[in-house]
Amino acid sequence: MVEDHTRLAASVARVLRREGMAVDVAYDGGAALERTAETDYDVVVLDRDLPGVPGDEVCRQLMREPLRTRVLMLTAAATIADRVHGLTIGADDYLPKPFAYPELVARIRALGRRAQPAVPPVLEHGDLTLDASRRVATRAGVRLALNPKELGVLECLLAANGRVVSAEELLERVWDEAADPFTNTVKTTMNRLRSKLGEPPLIETVARAGYRIAA
């Protein structure tokens, strides 16, 4: 989230985290470019009117890199010419201010799906089902009482389709800049998730590598 109005940035980040997304916040264009150079984000929500490096220039620089990052541009300017210009310089979507949070969330989810390799809208493994759009998981037809982080971890593991997912990747994809990489956050969440999934066990720990859904 790149937005120089700190209250709006904090409000958007809070809403997106409540929706189970990992969110980093930058308040100017230079900080945004530094972060995108370090992290391969799914979506950058980019305000157009930024101090330092303008949002248009941030978008242009992102488009020069071989990234899978999608850009959703925000701006108070809502004319057709403004929208056309934003899309012309490489933005994937355009949302004028003021905006409704449900629409922002829906657009980010849509762009996030385009940033990732295609996965089914409903992920399944045996008697386990996860509807990513509704944020609902069931096992043997019974709904599981999972919190947003547990749902995020389960989604990452199911989408990996048997591939080992490291704790570092889970921290990057499910948590955000507020997470301490030296804590046992992932291990604690994994233990709770395993308990809620019940028997027989579905998640394997691969020594010195990470976690995966059992074959």
Secondary structure, DSSP 8 states (H G I E B T S, - for coil): -B-S-HHHHHHHHHHHHHTT-----BSSHHHHHHHHHH---SEEEEESS-SSS-HHHHHHHHHHS----EEEEEES--SHHHHHHHHHTT-SEEEESS--HHHHHHHHHHHHHHHS----SEEEETTEEEETTTTEEEETTEE----HHHHHHHHHHHHTTT--B-HHHHHHHHS-TTS-TTSSHHHHHHHHHHHHH-SS--EEEETTTEEEE--
